[in-house]
């Protein structure tokens, strides 16, 4: 079986016979020393992680910072709730960003949420909110977006979900808005 390192892209040949009864395999890259998990059998309806992302899965042109398509107009923040993104690991540790619109782009520059991390792309990923549904969407980033230690293109987040971009780990929190006191 051929597999690519999710960190550096180095190609590896893994012995098929050793892994035939396992749904996933983890191996250490001989080039960079990082671990990669490979899904061997995808169950129906299960997300399959492809790393590095093949050319057919990428759209042409640069990712959009702000959209005006039908998908964009249906996004809205949940009523009576506050959403925050807290950097819990990485160069910007301790920084908290309040989400004030239903779609925010996270990146190194020219983004709604700018994070100082050299491993993050200029427009790395976005958080899209439609009421109580929160989606994390990779924006064709170079180093990928990781949720539950797997590289993802799209993932659904909940209160206290964590995801990683570059060397930065971000925690999302959804809390009830406090009523003003008199």
N, C-alpha and C positions, 0 to 999 in steps of 0.2 A: 504494500500500500504506500502511495506517495502522500506526503503531508508537508505543509509549509508552516514555518514558525510564525505565530501571530505577532511577534515583536519585530523581527528583522526580515522575514520573508524567505529565509534560507530553506531550501528543499531537503527533505529527508525521506529515506526509504525505511519503512517499518515492516517487520515480519508479519504477514497476514495470519499465519497459523497461530501465533501467540495471542492474537486479539479477537479471533472470530466469535467468541462467546460474550464479548463485552459491548455494551452500547456506546461507550466512549473510552478514549485512550488519552492519557496524559504523558507527554514526553518532554525531556529537557533538550533544548537546542544546543547542538555542539558548537555553534558559532557564537551565540550571545549568552548562553547559559540560562535563559528564561524558559519557564514552563508554558506549554501550549496544550489545550484540550481539543481533541478531534472527535466529532460525533461520527460513529460508524454506521448506525442504522437510524434513520429518521422515522419516527412513528407518524401516522397520518395526523395532520393538524399541528405537528410540532415544528417550531422554528428551527431552521437549519442555519448554522453559523458558517459562513464562507470567509476564509481569511487567507491571503489578502483578498479584498473584494474584487471579483472579476470585472472586466471592462463592461460586460453587458448589464451589470447591475448599477452602473454609474450613469447619471444623466449628463447630457452635453452642457457645457457652459458652467459658469460659476453658480454656486448655491444662492438662493434668494434670501436677502435680509428681511424684506417685508413683502408680503404677497397681497394679491387682490383677487385671487381665484375664489371659486365657490366654497372650497374647503376652508379658506381663511376667514370668510365672513360668518361661518357657523361657530367659530371659536368664541368662548366667553368665560369670564372668571366665575367661580361659584359664589352664589349669594351667601352673605354672612360668614365668609371664611377668608382667612389670610394665608397666603402661600409664601414661604421663604426658602431661599437656597443658602445653605451654610457650608462654607469650605472647612472641612474637618481634617484635611491632610493636604500637604503640598506647600508651595511657596507663599500662597495667599491665605494660609491657615488662620481661622478666626474671623474672616470677613463674612458678613451676612448680606445677602441681596434680597430686597422685598420685591416680589413679583407684582407688577402693577398693570400688566396688560396680558391678554390671553396667549400671546406668542412672544417669547424672548429668545434671542440668539446669544449663545455663550461662545466666547472666543478670545483670542489674544489681542485683537485690534478691530476697530470699526464694528463692534458688536454691541448689543444692548447691555450685556453683562461682560465686562472685560476682566479677564483673569490673567495675572502675571505668571505664566508658566511657559517656558520655551518649547515644551513638548505639545502644546495645544496649537491647533490651526487657527488662522485668522478668524474664520467662521467655523467653529468646530461642531456644535450641535445646537439643537433648539429644544425648548420646552413648549409644548402646545397644550392648551387647556380648553376643554369643552365641558363646562360644568364640573362634575366630580371626576371626570376622566382626565388624567394627566399623562401625556405621552412624551417620551424622550426620543428624539430623532437625530441620528448622525447626519451631518451635512457634508459627506464625502471627505471627512477628515483624513489626514495622512496617517496618524497613529491610532485612530479608532476610538470608539465610545464603548465602554464596558459596563455591563450590568450583571450582577451575580457572577463575576469573573469570566463572563463570555462577551466577546465582541458582538455588538448588536447594531442593526440599522434602525430599528424601532423597538421600544420597550414601553410597557405601561407601568407607571410609578404610583405608589401609594404614600401615605403619611409615613415618614421615617425610612423611605427607600434611599439607598445610597448608590451612586454611580461614579465611574472614574473616567476622566478625560486627561490625557497626559499623565503627570504625576499627581494630579489634583483629585481628591475624593470629595464629592458634594453630597450633602444630606438634604433631602426635601422635607419640609414640614408643613402640614396643613392644620391650622388651628381656627377655632371659632373667634370671630371678631368680638371684642369686648364692647358692651354697651357703654356709651358715655355716662360718666358720673356727674351728678349735679351738686 
